[in-house]
Structures are given as C-alpha cells and as structure tokens.
C-alpha cells in the first residue's frame, strides 16, 4: 500500500461524528445508504489499484513527467482526485435531497436549509460543480494556489457522469462559494466539521 493510501485511511479515522453523517449514495426502495467518507475511501482505493495494475506504463510515464517526484506524485494525485471527485455531495444543495439523511446531518450540527427552502436554486449547484468550487477554494486557501492552477485539478470534480455538458466557467461558478445559500458557507464552515481534532 502506498503512502497516500495510508494517509487517507488515517484521515478517515479522524473524521468528526458530524462529517461521518454526510451521505454519498442512497437507495430509495430500501432506504439503505453509504456514507460519503466510505465512497471516497472506496474511490481512492480503486484508483490506486487501477494505477498500480491497469494503467499502462507508458501512460504512467507520460503523466509522471508533469510532477516533481514523477510517478509517486502522479499516483498520489490520481488517488486524491478519485477520492474527492464527489466531495460536492457534502454540500447542503445535495445533502438536503433525502430528508431522513439530511436530518441526521442537521442533528449532528451541520446547518442546511430544507429542500423546499432552496426552491429552484438547488438545481443551479449540482454536486459536481459544487465539488469543483470546494476543491478549488480549498487548494487556494490551504496551499495558496492560483485560481488557474487549482482549477486544473478541481475540474475533475466538475465532470458530469450523466453525459450532459456543463459549463464551469467563472461566470457559472461566481455565485457559489463563501456564504452562498446553495453551497452553504463554503469550505470553512463544513471544513470545521471534517476533523475531530
């Protein structure tokens, strides 16, 4: 197991009780659900295994050229991006969609409006776009990355698995982020809930 995998497992062990209530998958017929942290851990593990056992060596070498530590950095970035690709599901605009699961999050101290309070605005912040904004904001605040540099990585979360093309230009994301009613209070408010330390 590579260092990034061990670091991720350690990070997931230190999640606060509030962060553990965020949901990533829900099955309406059975009411079963998967915590977002588990989906993130699974995605990271699959990405690591694909990198190690499936991605051709010539592709890995090509990607590695862009990173200071070569292949090690490239693998870490691939695992990280797979891990955070659905982080937008922690946004109030996504989480409010299942009343019972949203109530669990509220009970744990995560503030969010009810789905009907969002109105049509909720559809303006699909979880992919919310995730892109959150990752970009986090990279800028935590590491001082420029908007351009952080956007090159954050766009991975902005992808849409349904096949519809989405615009992620500055004009479409400018209404999101700090204090926005659709995303919540941005990285800082929900970030405090992520760690118990």
Secondary structure, DSSP 4 states (H G I P E B T S, - for coil): --HHHHHHHHHHHTB-HHHHT-EEEEETTTTEEEEHHHHHHHHHHHHHHHHHHTS-HHHHHHHHTTSTTTHHHHHHHHHHHHHHTTGGGGSHHHHTTSHHHHHHHHHTT-----HHHHGGGGGGS-HHHHHHHHHHHHHHHHH---HHHHHHHHHHHH--TT------SHHHHTTSSTT-TTT-SHHHHHHHHHB--
